[in-house]
Amino acid sequence: MMGRGRAAGRRRSPLGAFALAGVMALVSGCGSPVDFYRPGEGGADEPVVGLGGAAPYVRPRPGRPRAADPPGGVPVAPAGGRVYAATGPGMIAPGARGMPARLYVADGRGIEVIDPRTLRLVGRVGGGVAASAVVPSWDMRRLWAADTVHGVLVPVAVRTGRRGRPVKVADPAGLFFTPDGRTALVVAGRPRRLEVRDPRTMRPRASVPLPCAAANGDFSLRGRTLVLSCAAAGTLVRADVPRRRVAGAVRLPDGARPGDVRLSPDGGTFFVADAAKGGVWAVDARAFAPRGFVRTAPGARGLAISRDARRLFVAGGGTLAAIDFRTRRVTARWPLPGGGDAVPGGVSSDGRALWLADSSGLVYAVSTRTGRVLRHARLRGRPAGLCVHPQPGRYSLGGTGLYR
């Protein structure tokens, strides 16, 4: 297991050193299973903020739950008819309120836990967890660490840091949750398949073969289909979740290497990052066909959406670009520290900062308004994934920062 990492940084100078203080270890070792939350149960009421103040969470209007809604009546359809209407500044779901804002950095040997305000290392989840990604559960009350080395998913309770028993999963390349909270979808790399599992216990229910090795994805407007990207094959795959089958596939132009996938705020377009082509594909959600390409910068691979849902941030190749959803034009390009291959971890609750990590060991926040580096931390390990938690939204769809 890797030794304890050090975080370093200064607020004024992005490349300066920051003294480490106050290290607190999280509980490690495999104990009894996590006490899993059931949709509909209550939670704490304290607000959680990112780098600034938080607005109150706006509850959906009361009404009779539909048959497709999960227990507790959380609606599946987008709030107000807009995909990201419930992910605005400070709109933390009741079940996640009171949780401290944290950065969870997967470095292949464990998970570093960092306070985003002070950049102090406040804990570590280790004990043999070779995490390559950290994914919030549907209700956001626990995290799932994806360990592709040992082929397991490891649950971690957010409030206590307590680990549950690892669940055996063959090469977990991606983890998603349906909007109703009733199904977990695990993307397995070897063999290539989409595993349908119980979202609380991760017990298998069914398996859907995939035509290519997938990892990243996002759900359609109503959550009935999951669109996955296959980087090596240059292909997008559409999985019909209720029918548990592959409903279609589209091959992008020769040389394409699709990465992150994000649904547009109106639900009509999937935006797909392409590191090889250096930009983002616009794919019609209904026809499932490419409808255009927006060039940003070589190496574009990671996507994130602004808190006002007006801009799409595209990271990769040492550049962060902002695309206006309405005009589909690049409105800003900002250089990233060191020119590294950064991946987004999420936007802060107040919407002022986008957190990123790169393989050099740097984790940092940039202003979503100016692109200026606000703060950074350098770790001893090599970050493979970053998760900002909690984030606004009624529920988590898994992946990297997918909330509705």
KEDREN-460392 format. One record per residue: x, y, z of N, C-alpha, C in turn. Coordinates in steps of 0.1 Angstrom, whole numbers, padded with zeros to 4 digits, always signed. Layout:
XYZXYZXYZ
...
//
This chain:
+0008-0012+0000+0000+0000+0000+0009+0012+0000
+0005+0022-0007+0013+0034-0008+0012+0042+0005
+0023+0049+0008+0024+0057+0020+0015+0068+0020
+0014+0076+0030+0005+0087+0032+0009+0098+0022
+0000+0103+0014+0003+0113+0004+0004+0127+0011
+0010+0137+0004+0011+0150+0009+0004+0159-0001
-0004+0169+0004-0010+0179-0004-0003+0192-0003
-0001+0199-0014+0007+0211-0013+0000+0221-0022
+0001+0234-0018-0004+0245-0027-0005+0258-0020
-0007+0269-0027-0009+0282-0022-0021+0288-0029
-0029+0297-0022-0040+0303-0029-0035+0313-0039
-0025+0321-0036-0021+0331-0045-0012+0326-0056
-0004+0317-0053+0005+0311-0064+0002+0297-0067
-0004+0294-0078-0008+0280-0082+0004+0270-0081
+0016+0275-0082+0027+0266-0083+0035+0266-0070
+0030+0273-0060+0037+0273-0047+0035+0261-0038
+0041+0260-0027+0039+0249-0018+0030+0252-0007
+0022+0242-0003+0012+0244+0008+0015+0234+0019
+0017+0239+0031+0020+0230+0042+0009+0221+0046
+0012+0208+0048+0002+0198+0052+0000+0199+0067
-0013+0199+0071-0016+0199+0085-0029+0191+0088
-0030+0186+0099-0042+0178+0104-0045+0166+0096
-0038+0156+0097-0041+0143+0089-0049+0134+0098
-0060+0130+0093-0069+0121+0100-0072+0109+0092
-0069+0097+0097-0071+0085+0089-0086+0081+0089
-0091+0076+0078-0104+0070+0077-0103+0056+0082
-0114+0050+0085-0114+0036+0089-0112+0027+0077
-0102+0019+0079-0099+0009+0068-0102-0005+0073
-0100-0015+0064-0102-0028+0068-0116-0032+0064
-0118-0044+0061-0132-0049+0056-0140-0053+0069
-0151-0046+0071-0159-0050+0082-0172-0055+0077
-0183-0053+0085-0196-0057+0080-0201-0048+0069
-0211-0052+0062-0216-0044+0051-0221-0030+0056
-0221-0021+0047-0226-0007+0050-0241-0008+0052
-0246+0000+0061-0260+0001+0063-0266+0009+0052
-0271+0002+0042-0275+0009+0029-0288+0017+0031
-0288+0029+0025-0300+0038+0026-0310+0033+0016
-0322+0034+0019-0333+0031+0011-0340+0044+0006
-0343+0045-0007-0349+0057-0012-0362+0060-0004
-0364+0073+0000-0375+0077+0008-0372+0079+0022
-0361+0075+0027-0357+0077+0041-0353+0092+0043
-0354+0097+0055-0350+0111+0057-0335+0113+0059
-0331+0125+0060-0317+0128+0061-0315+0141+0069
-0302+0145+0071-0299+0157+0079-0303+0169+0070
-0303+0181+0077-0308+0193+0070-0297+0203+0069
-0285+0201+0074-0275+0211+0072-0270+0212+0058
-0268+0225+0053-0264+0227+0039-0249+0224+0038
-0246+0220+0025-0232+0218+0022-0228+0227+0011
-0216+0233+0011-0212+0243+0001-0199+0238-0005
-0196+0244-0017-0183+0241-0023-0173+0251-0019
-0170+0261-0028-0161+0271-0024-0167+0284-0020
-0181+0285-0021-0188+0297-0017-0201+0293-0011
-0210+0303-0010-0223+0301-0003-0232+0292-0011
-0242+0287-0004-0252+0278-0010-0266+0283-0010
-0273+0281-0020-0287+0284-0020-0295+0271-0015
-0307+0273-0010-0314+0262-0005-0318+0252-0016
-0319+0239-0012-0323+0229-0022-0338+0231-0025
-0342+0231-0038-0355+0232-0042-0362+0219-0043
-0371+0216-0035-0378+0203-0036-0387+0202-0048
-0389+0190-0054-0399+0189-0064-0413+0192-0058
-0422+0197-0067-0435+0200-0062-0442+0187-0057
-0449+0188-0046-0456+0175-0041-0466+0171-0051
-0468+0158-0052-0477+0152-0061-0477+0137-0059
-0487+0131-0065-0488+0116-0064-0477+0110-0073
-0468+0101-0067-0458+0095-0075-0463+0086-0085
-0457+0086-0097-0461+0078-0108-0456+0064-0106
-0461+0054-0113-0456+0040-0112-0442+0039-0115
-0436+0047-0123-0422+0046-0127-0413+0053-0117
-0419+0060-0107-0410+0067-0097-0406+0058-0087
-0394+0060-0081-0389+0052-0070-0396+0054-0057
-0394+0045-0047-0400+0047-0034-0396+0061-0029
-0406+0068-0023-0403+0081-0017-0408+0092-0027
-0411+0088-0039-0417+0098-0049-0408+0107-0055
-0394+0104-0056-0385+0113-0063-0388+0111-0078
-0391+0122-0085-0395+0120-0099-0383+0116-0108
-0386+0108-0118-0376+0104-0127-0374+0114-0138
-0385+0121-0142-0384+0131-0153-0376+0143-0148
-0370+0150-0157-0362+0162-0154-0371+0172-0147
-0365+0179-0137-0373+0189-0130-0376+0201-0139
-0388+0205-0139-0392+0217-0147-0390+0214-0162
-0389+0202-0166-0388+0199-0180-0374+0201-0186
-0364+0205-0177-0351+0207-0181-0342+0197-0174
-0332+0192-0181-0324+0181-0176-0317+0184-0163
-0311+0196-0163-0302+0200-0151-0309+0211-0142
-0322+0211-0142-0329+0221-0134-0327+0219-0119
-0324+0207-0115-0322+0205-0101-0307+0204-0097
-0298+0208-0105-0284+0208-0102-0277+0221-0101
-0286+0232-0098-0280+0245-0097-0272+0247-0085
-0267+0260-0083-0258+0263-0071-0265+0259-0058
-0258+0252-0050-0263+0249-0036-0275+0239-0035
-0280+0234-0046-0292+0225-0046-0288+0211-0042
-0283+0209-0030-0279+0196-0024-0291+0189-0020
-0292+0176-0024-0304+0168-0020-0304+0166-0005
-0316+0165+0001-0317+0164+0016-0309+0153+0022
-0308+0141+0015-0301+0130+0020-0286+0132+0020
-0281+0143+0013-0266+0145+0013-0263+0158+0021
-0272+0165+0026-0269+0176+0034-0262+0173+0047
-0253+0181+0051-0246+0179+0063-0233+0171+0060
-0231+0166+0048-0219+0159+0045-0208+0170+0042
-0196+0168+0047-0185+0177+0044-0181+0177+0030
-0178+0188+0024-0174+0188+0010-0160+0182+0010
-0158+0173+0001-0145+0166+0000-0141+0163-0014
-0128+0161-0017-0123+0156-0029-0118+0142-0027
-0123+0133-0035-0119+0119-0033-0110+0115-0046
-0097+0113-0043-0088+0111-0054-0084+0097-0055
-0087+0090-0065-0083+0076-0067-0069+0076-0074
-0060+0069-0068-0046+0069-0073-0041+0056-0077
-0050+0046-0078-0046+0032-0081-0041+0024-0070
-0039+0030-0058-0035+0023-0046-0044+0025-0035
-0053+0035-0036-0062+0038-0025-0069+0051-0029
-0075+0057-0020-0083+0070-0022-0078+0080-0012
-0073+0091-0017-0069+0103-0009-0081+0111-0007
-0084+0116+0006-0095+0124+0009-0090+0138+0013
-0094+0148+0005-0089+0162+0007-0100+0171+0010
-0098+0181+0019-0107+0192+0022-0105+0202+0011
-0115+0205+0003-0113+0215-0008-0110+0229-0004
-0114+0233+0009-0111+0246+0013-0097+0248+0018
-0092+0239+0025-0078+0240+0031-0068+0233+0023
-0072+0224+0014-0063+0215+0007-0055+0206+0016
-0060+0203+0028-0054+0194+0037-0059+0180+0034
-0049+0171+0036-0053+0156+0035-0059+0153+0048
-0072+0149+0048-0080+0146+0060-0082+0131+0061
-0078+0122+0052-0081+0108+0053-0076+0101+0041
-0076+0087+0043-0072+0079+0032-0080+0065+0033
-0085+0061+0022-0091+0047+0021-0081+0038+0014
-0075+0029+0021-0064+0021+0016-0068+0006+0018
-0058-0001+0024-0061-0015+0028-0063-0024+0016
-0055-0021+0005-0056-0030-0006-0066-0026-0017
-0072-0014-0015-0082-0009-0025-0074-0002-0037
-0072-0009-0048-0065-0003-0059-0075+0005-0068
-0080+0016-0062-0091+0023-0069-0087+0031-0081
-0094+0029-0092-0092+0037-0104-0103+0048-0106
-0114+0047-0098-0125+0056-0099-0133+0056-0086
-0139+0067-0083-0148+0068-0072-0162+0073-0077
-0172+0066-0074-0186+0069-0080-0196+0070-0068
-0203+0081-0067-0214+0082-0057-0225+0073-0060
-0231+0068-0050-0243+0059-0052-0255+0068-0056
-0266+0062-0060-0278+0070-0064-0282+0080-0054
-0283+0075-0041-0287+0084-0030-0276+0093-0025
-0264+0091-0029-0252+0099-0025-0248+0097-0011
-0253+0087-0004-0249+0084+0009-0237+0075+0011
-0232+0069+0000-0220+0061+0000-0213+0063-0013
-0201+0059-0013-0192+0059-0026-0189+0045-0029
-0187+0043-0042-0183+0030-0047-0169+0032-0053
-0159+0025-0048-0146+0025-0054-0144+0014-0064
-0141+0017-0076-0139+0007-0086-0125+0002-0087
-0123-0010-0084-0109-0016-0084-0108-0026-0095
-0102-0022-0106-0100-0031-0118-0089-0041-0116
-0080-0038-0107-0069-0047-0104-0074-0060-0098
-0082-0059-0088-0087-0070-0081-0101-0074-0085
-0107-0066-0094-0120-0070-0100-0131-0069-0089
-0132-0057-0082-0142-0056-0072-0147-0041-0072
-0159-0040-0066-0164-0027-0062-0165-0027-0047
-0160-0016-0041-0159-0015-0026-0167-0003-0022
-0178-0006-0013-0186+0005-0008-0180+0012+0004
-0181+0025+0004-0176+0033+0015-0186+0043+0020
-0190+0042+0033-0200+0051+0038-0194+0065+0039
-0201+0075+0034-0195+0088+0033-0194+0094+0047
-0204+0093+0056-0204+0100+0069-0194+0094+0078
-0191+0081+0077-0182+0074+0087-0169+0070+0081
-0168+0069+0068-0156+0063+0062-0155+0048+0063
-0165+0042+0068-0165+0028+0070-0166+0020+0057
-0158+0010+0054-0158+0002+0042-0167-0010+0044
-0174-0013+0033-0182-0025+0033-0174-0036+0027
-0181-0048+0025-0174-0059+0019-0173-0057+0004
-0161-0060-0002-0160-0058-0016-0169-0068-0024
-0174-0063-0035-0183-0071-0044-0175-0075-0056
-0175-0088-0059-0167-0092-0071-0174-0088-0084
-0166-0081-0092-0171-0076-0105-0159-0077-0115
-0161-0083-0126-0151-0085-0136-0147-0072-0143
-0135-0066-0140-0130-0055-0147-0141-0043-0147
-0144-0037-0136-0155-0027-0136-0149-0014-0142
-0153-0011-0155-0148+0000-0162-0157+0012-0160
-0169+0010-0156-0179+0021-0154-0190+0016-0145
-0196+0026-0138-0208+0023-0129-0218+0034-0130
-0230+0030-0133-0241+0039-0135-0254+0035-0127
-0263+0044-0124-0275+0041-0117-0287+0047-0125
-0298+0039-0127-0309+0044-0134-0316+0056-0126
-0322+0065-0133-0328+0076-0126-0338+0072-0115
-0345+0061-0116-0354+0057-0106-0348+0051-0094
-0334+0049-0094-0327+0043-0083-0328+0029-0081
-0335+0022-0090-0337+0007-0088-0328-0002-0094
-0319+0003-0102-0310-0005-0110-0296+0001-0111
-0286-0007-0108-0272-0004-0111-0267-0010-0124
-0259-0003-0132-0254-0008-0144-0239-0008-0144
-0233-0019-0144-0218-0020-0143-0213-0023-0157
-0204-0015-0162-0198-0017-0175-0185-0025-0173
-0185-0038-0178-0174-0047-0176-0165-0046-0189
-0152-0045-0187-0143-0045-0198-0140-0059-0203
-0138-0068-0194-0135-0082-0199-0143-0092-0190
-0153-0099-0196-0157-0098-0210-0165-0085-0212
-0167-0081-0225-0174-0068-0228-0189-0070-0226
-0194-0064-0215-0208-0066-0212-0213-0055-0203
-0226-0054-0202-0233-0044-0193-0240-0053-0183
-0235-0052-0170-0241-0060-0160-0252-0053-0153
-0264-0059-0152-0275-0053-0144-0275-0058-0130
-0274-0049-0120-0272-0054-0106-0282-0046-0097
-0283-0051-0085-0290-0045-0074-0282-0033-0070
-0288-0021-0069-0280-0009-0066-0275-0008-0051
-0281-0016-0042-0276-0016-0028-0267-0027-0025
-0269-0039-0030-0260-0050-0027-0251-0053-0038
-0254-0048-0050-0246-0051-0062-0247-0066-0066
-0257-0073-0062-0260-0087-0066-0264-0087-0081
-0259-0096-0089-0262-0096-0103-0276-0100-0106
-0282-0094-0116-0296-0097-0120-0296-0102-0135
-0288-0096-0143-0288-0099-0157-0275-0094-0163
-0272-0098-0176-0260-0094-0183-0263-0091-0198
-0259-0080-0203-0261-0077-0217-0248-0076-0224
-0245-0084-0234-0232-0084-0242-0231-0071-0249
-0219-0065-0249-0217-0053-0257-0208-0056-0269
-0209-0048-0280-0201-0051-0292-0187-0045-0291
-0184-0037-0281-0171-0031-0279-0168-0028-0265
-0156-0025-0261-0152-0022-0248-0156-0008-0244
-0165-0006-0235-0170+0008-0232-0166+0012-0218
-0168+0025-0215-0164+0030-0202-0173+0041-0198
-0173+0052-0206-0180+0064-0203-0194+0064-0209
-0203+0072-0203-0217+0072-0209-0226+0082-0201
-0238+0083-0206-0248+0092-0200-0262+0086-0204
-0272+0090-0196-0286+0085-0199-0294+0095-0208
-0304+0090-0215-0313+0098-0223-0322+0107-0213
-0330+0115-0219-0338+0124-0212-0347+0117-0201
-0353+0106-0205-0362+0099-0196-0355+0087-0189
-0342+0085-0192-0334+0075-0186-0337+0061-0191
-0344+0059-0202-0347+0046-0207-0335+0040-0215
-0326+0048-0220-0314+0044-0227-0301+0049-0221
-0291+0042-0222-0278+0046-0217-0268+0045-0229
-0263+0057-0233-0253+0058-0244-0239+0057-0238
-0232+0047-0244-0218+0044-0239-0208+0047-0251
-0196+0051-0247-0186+0053-0257-0175+0043-0257
-0171+0038-0268-0160+0028-0269-0149+0035-0276
-0139+0039-0268-0127+0047-0274-0120+0039-0285
-0116+0027-0282-0107+0020-0291-0114+0017-0304
-0127+0015-0304-0135+0011-0316-0140+0024-0323
-0139+0035-0317-0145+0047-0323-0160+0047-0324
-0167+0041-0315-0181+0038-0316-0189+0042-0304
-0202+0046-0306-0211+0048-0296-0221+0037-0296
-0225+0032-0284-0235+0021-0283-0247+0026-0274
-0259+0023-0279-0271+0027-0271-0277+0014-0265
-0278+0014-0252-0284+0003-0245-0298+0006-0241
-0308-0003-0244-0321-0001-0239-0322-0008-0225
-0324+0001-0215-0323-0004-0201-0335-0013-0198
-0348-0009-0200-0359-0017-0196-0359-0031-0203
-0355-0031-0216-0355-0043-0224-0342-0051-0223
-0332-0045-0216-0319-0051-0214-0313-0057-0227
-0311-0048-0236-0305-0052-0249-0298-0040-0255
-0289-0042-0264-0283-0032-0272-0293-0027-0283
-0296-0014-0283-0306-0010-0293-0300-0003-0305
-0287-0002-0305-0281+0005-0317-0267+0009-0315
-0260+0011-0325-0246+0016-0324-0243+0025-0336
-0234+0035-0334-0230+0044-0345-0215+0045-0344
-0209+0043-0356-0194+0045-0357-0191+0059-0361
-0182+0066-0354-0178+0079-0357-0168+0078-0368
-0165+0090-0375-0155+0090-0386-0142+0083-0382
-0135+0078-0392-0122+0071-0390-0113+0079-0381
-0106+0073-0372-0097+0079-0363-0103+0085-0350
-0116+0085-0349-0122+0091-0337-0119+0082-0325
-0118+0089-0314-0116+0082-0301-0125+0088-0290
-0138+0084-0290-0147+0090-0281-0144+0087-0266
-0147+0098-0258-0145+0096-0243-0157+0100-0236
-0157+0110-0228-0168+0114-0219-0181+0117-0228
-0192+0115-0222-0205+0117-0228-0214+0125-0219
-0220+0136-0224-0230+0144-0216-0242+0147-0225
-0254+0147-0218-0266+0150-0225-0268+0165-0224
-0273+0171-0235-0276+0186-0235-0287+0189-0225
-0288+0202-0221-0298+0206-0211-0313+0204-0216
-0315+0204-0230-0328+0202-0235-0331+0187-0238
-0321+0178-0236-0323+0164-0237-0322+0160-0252
-0319+0169-0261-0320+0165-0275-0307+0160-0282
-0295+0163-0275-0282+0160-0281-0273+0154-0270
-0265+0144-0275-0254+0139-0267-0241+0145-0272
-0234+0151-0263-0221+0156-0266-0210+0146-0262
-0201+0143-0271-0191+0133-0269-0177+0139-0272
-0169+0138-0261-0155+0143-0263-0147+0133-0271
-0138+0139-0279-0130+0131-0288-0115+0135-0287
-0107+0128-0281-0093+0131-0278-0085+0132-0291
-0088+0122-0300-0080+0121-0313-0084+0133-0323
-0096+0136-0324-0100+0147-0333-0099+0161-0326
-0098+0161-0313-0096+0174-0307-0108+0182-0306
-0119+0176-0301-0131+0184-0300-0143+0176-0294
-0155+0180-0298-0167+0173-0292-0177+0171-0304
-0182+0158-0304-0192+0155-0314-0206+0158-0308
-0215+0163-0317-0229+0165-0313-0237+0153-0320
-0243+0145-0311-0250+0133-0316-0265+0135-0313
-0274+0134-0323-0288+0136-0321-0293+0124-0312
-0300+0128-0301-0304+0118-0292-0315+0109-0297
-0323+0114-0305-0334+0105-0311-0330+0097-0323
-0324+0103-0332-0319+0096-0344-0307+0088-0342
-0300+0092-0331-0287+0085-0328-0277+0086-0339
-0274+0098-0344-0265+0100-0355-0258+0113-0353
-0245+0114-0357-0237+0127-0355-0244+0138-0363
-0244+0150-0357-0250+0162-0363-0240+0173-0363
-0228+0171-0360-0218+0182-0361-0207+0179-0352
-0197+0188-0353-0184+0187-0345-0180+0201-0341
-0176+0202-0328-0170+0215-0323-0156+0213-0319
-0147+0219-0326-0133+0218-0323-0129+0226-0311
-0122+0220-0302-0117+0227-0290-0102+0227-0289
-0096+0215-0287-0081+0214-0286-0078+0200-0287
-0066+0196-0292-0061+0182-0292-0061+0176-0278
-0066+0164-0277-0066+0157-0265-0078+0159-0256
-0089+0165-0262-0101+0167-0255-0107+0153-0250
-0109+0152-0238-0114+0139-0233-0124+0139-0222
-0124+0150-0213-0133+0151-0202-0143+0162-0203
-0155+0159-0198-0166+0169-0199-0172+0172-0186
-0177+0185-0184-0184+0189-0172-0193+0200-0176
-0204+0201-0168-0215+0211-0172-0215+0222-0161
-0216+0234-0165-0217+0245-0155-0230+0245-0147
-0229+0251-0135-0241+0250-0126-0253+0257-0132
-0252+0267-0141-0263+0273-0148-0267+0265-0160
-0260+0254-0163-0263+0246-0175-0263+0253-0188
-0255+0264-0189-0253+0271-0201-0241+0267-0209
-0231+0262-0202-0218+0259-0208-0214+0245-0206
-0206+0239-0216-0200+0226-0215-0185+0228-0214
-0179+0224-0203-0164+0225-0202-0158+0212-0208
-0147+0214-0216-0140+0203-0222-0126+0204-0218
-0121+0194-0212-0107+0193-0207-0099+0183-0214
-0086+0185-0215-0077+0176-0221-0066+0182-0229
-0054+0176-0229-0043+0181-0237-0038+0195-0233
-0039+0198-0220-0034+0210-0214-0043+0222-0217
-0056+0220-0221-0065+0231-0224-0079+0228-0217
-0085+0239-0213-0099+0238-0208-0107+0248-0217
-0117+0242-0224-0125+0250-0233-0139+0251-0228
-0146+0262-0231-0160+0263-0227-0168+0265-0239
-0179+0257-0241-0188+0257-0252-0201+0262-0248
-0207+0271-0255-0220+0276-0252-0230+0266-0258
-0239+0260-0249-0248+0250-0254-0258+0256-0265
-0262+0268-0264-0272+0274-0273-0266+0276-0287
-0254+0282-0288-0248+0285-0301-0238+0274-0306
-0234+0265-0296-0224+0255-0300-0211+0260-0305
-0207+0271-0299-0195+0278-0302-0186+0278-0290
-0173+0278-0292-0163+0279-0281-0162+0294-0277
-0165+0296-0264-0165+0310-0259-0152+0313-0251
-0144+0303-0247-0132+0305-0240-0123+0293-0241
-0110+0296-0241-0100+0285-0241-0089+0290-0230
-0087+0281-0221-0077+0285-0210-0067+0274-0209
-0054+0278-0207-0043+0268-0205-0044+0262-0191
-0041+0249-0190-0041+0242-0177-0027+0241-0172
-0025+0240-0159-0011+0239-0154-0003+0227-0159
+0009+0230-0164+0018+0220-0168+0014+0213-0181
+0003+0217-0187+0000+0211-0200-0004+0197-0199
-0008+0192-0187-0011+0178-0184-0024+0174-0190
-0026+0161-0190-0038+0155-0195-0048+0154-0184
-0055+0165-0181-0064+0166-0169-0078+0160-0172
-0084+0155-0161-0097+0150-0162-0106+0157-0152
-0118+0161-0155-0127+0168-0145-0132+0159-0135
-0133+0164-0123-0139+0156-0112-0152+0162-0108
-0155+0174-0112-0168+0180-0108-0167+0195-0106
-0179+0201-0107-0180+0216-0104-0184+0217-0089
-0178+0227-0082-0182+0230-0069-0196+0233-0067
-0202+0231-0055-0216+0234-0052-0220+0248-0056
-0212+0258-0054-0216+0271-0057-0213+0275-0072
-0207+0265-0079-0205+0268-0094-0193+0276-0097
-0185+0280-0088-0174+0289-0091-0161+0282-0095
-0160+0270-0092-0148+0263-0095-0150+0249-0101
-0141+0246-0111-0141+0232-0116-0129+0225-0111
-0130+0214-0105-0119+0206-0100-0114+0196-0110
-0101+0195-0112-0095+0186-0122-0083+0179-0115
-0079+0168-0122-0067+0161-0117-0060+0156-0129
-0047+0155-0128-0039+0149-0139-0029+0139-0134
-0024+0131-0143-0015+0120-0139-0002+0123-0133
+0001+0136-0133+0014+0140-0127+0013+0141-0112
+0001+0140-0106-0001+0141-0092-0007+0154-0088
-0012+0162-0097-0017+0175-0094-0033+0175-0094
-0039+0180-0083-0053+0182-0082-0055+0197-0080
-0064+0203-0088-0065+0217-0087-0079+0222-0091
-0082+0234-0087-0095+0241-0091-0092+0253-0099
-0100+0254-0110-0099+0266-0119-0112+0274-0118
-0112+0287-0120-0124+0295-0120-0132+0292-0132
-0145+0290-0130-0154+0287-0142-0157+0300-0149
-0152+0311-0144-0155+0324-0150-0143+0329-0158
-0130+0327-0152-0118+0332-0158-0108+0322-0163
-0110+0310-0158-0100+0299-0161-0088+0300-0152
-0087+0309-0143-0075+0311-0134-0075+0300-0124
-0063+0295-0121-0061+0284-0111-0064+0291-0097
-0073+0285-0090-0077+0291-0077-0068+0285-0066
-0066+0272-0066-0058+0265-0056-0054+0251-0062
-0044+0245-0056-0040+0232-0061-0034+0224-0049
-0033+0211-0051-0027+0202-0042-0019+0192-0050
-0007+0189-0046+0002+0179-0052+0003+0167-0043
+0000+0155-0049+0000+0143-0042+0012+0135-0046
+0016+0125-0038+0027+0116-0041+0023+0106-0052
+0010+0102-0052+0005+0092-0062+0002+0099-0075
-0003+0091-0084-0007+0095-0097-0022+0093-0099
-0030+0105-0097-0044+0104-0098-0050+0097-0111
-0058+0088-0109-0065+0081-0120-0079+0086-0121
-0085+0091-0111-0099+0096-0110-0101+0105-0099
-0111+0114-0101-0114+0124-0091-0129+0125-0089
-0133+0126-0077-0148+0128-0074-0150+0139-0064
-0157+0149-0068-0161+0160-0059-0174+0156-0052
-0175+0156-0039-0187+0151-0032-0190+0159-0020
-0203+0162-0017-0214+0160-0026-0216+0171-0036
-0224+0169-0046-0227+0178-0056-0242+0180-0057
-0246+0192-0063-0261+0194-0064-0268+0184-0073
-0280+0181-0070-0288+0172-0077-0298+0164-0068
-0308+0159-0074-0318+0151-0067-0312+0137-0064
-0304+0132-0074-0298+0119-0073-0286+0118-0082
-0277+0108-0080-0266+0106-0088-0268+0095-0098
-0264+0097-0110-0265+0086-0121-0252+0079-0122
-0242+0081-0113-0230+0075-0114-0220+0081-0123
-0212+0073-0130-0202+0079-0139-0193+0089-0132
-0189+0100-0139-0181+0110-0133-0189+0123-0133
-0196+0126-0122-0203+0139-0121-0216+0139-0128
-0223+0127-0129-0236+0127-0136-0247+0129-0125
-0254+0140-0126-0265+0142-0116-0277+0148-0124
-0289+0145-0118-0302+0151-0124-0310+0157-0112
//
